[in-house]
Amino acid sequence: MNKGTHSATKDEALKGRKWWVVDIADAPVGRVASQVATILKGKHKPSYTPSMDVGDFVVVVNAERVRFTGKKETDKLYFTHTMHPGGAKLTPPHKLREKHPDAIFLNAVRRMLPRSPLGRDMMRKLKVYAGAEHPHVAQKPEPLKLSL
């Protein structure tokens, strides 16, 4: 009797998805992002398969009130490039927070997921909102307590 490792099928992955809501007000960016990335990947489930997207949906509220530890609020810089000569752009967090309050948290989670089509599918299950309201009440998301 040979029992091999179980790999989730596409039907199993789609059937077991849940919706979670997380309030990240006054929480450290990296600690919350790593736990949200784990849920998006599906590593919290016994049916986790690295080559399949078995994770759950996550709705994040109060993204504008997320905080940094130490001196990162003043010293950290976000790097982007226009792909033209001399097109490097460095943006401090306070300017990014003014224009796109949810971008700080989105960048943190995106960089913790695989850089592949699978990672892009995982990012589509993340919904981030700057304020306390979200339009996903019909999905009945359950509150998720994160250990900080």
Secondary structure, DSSP 8 states (H G I E B T S, - for coil): ---------HHHHHHT--EEEEE-TT-BHHHHHHHHHHHHHTTTSTT--TTS----EEEEE-GGG-B-STTHHHH--EEEE-SSTT-EEEE-HHHHHHH-TTHHHHHHHHTTS-SSHHHHHHHTTEEE-SSS--S-GGG--EE-----
